Amino acid sequence: MVNLNAENVAAFREMRAGYLKAGQPPASTLVGVTSLVQPGLLLEVEVTAAVGRATARAAKPSAKAKAKKRRR
């Protein structure tokens, strides 16, 4: 974030809260910089997202898969 200060951080957190589940913010890091690659930019955001079923659930074999494995 360019011009990192308490006022700008508060504004960033307020705006971000509108897009996230209340009480469950993701892990994040906020770093202050003097400028970004394009003049006029104030914030750079990098996101990694998973779409669809939760990864933890997808990793567990389904009942159907377990039954198929037992038949072998």
Secondary structure, 3 states (H helix, E strand, C coil): CECCCHHHHHHHHHHHHCCCCCCCCCCCCCCCECCCCCCCCCCCCCCCCCCCCCHHHHHCCCHHHHHHHHHC
